[in-house]
């Protein structure tokens, strides 16, 4: 059971598909219903300042930008009034990536369109960066990593007039994180970086850095 002053980030990829890491709509509905009805947990809307509270907080996120996030997940989120954070691989949205080579676990899934992304923003959801080509940042030079971020930011600006302020590393493990990118990310307005280290985060510590 969660303690006070903790933030849990629940990361999803696909909803309703038959690919690895895709959960059924029924499972997702059950989980969102539980979170929305629990009096012991508050749900975080990333577009708003973190509220001052000792209640354990949960943030719902999605990686990559799959079409089923809009067609299957979004209606369930809407039903329970939950606002999610979607980390988008910008080149995937534009058809620049070969799904077979860059998203091996999700070969059958198609990306959202930019119009669908706009609809998520219009509903109050938030968008974050997930790289432009979903390459491993640990294998890039510093210049390549910076260009990967800049290209993604450019796509968000020109297609949505939207400036993300958070970033999730593709693949996500802590060993992908680049400390030599910290200053550059800050200069680009990226205030928060996500990984998939499986431990609790101190809620007040996140507050102090946003």
Secondary structure, DSSP 8 states (H G I E B T S, - for coil): ---TTEEEEEEE-EES-SSTTEE-HHHHHHHHHHHHH-TT-EE--TTS------S-EEEEEEEE-BTHIIIIIHHHHHHTT---EEEE-HHHHTT-S-HHHH-GGGTT--B--HHHHHHHHHTT-EEEE--SS---GGGS-HHHHHHHHHHHHHHHHHHH-----EEE-SS--GGG--GGGHHHHHHTT--EEE----S-EEHHHHHHT-
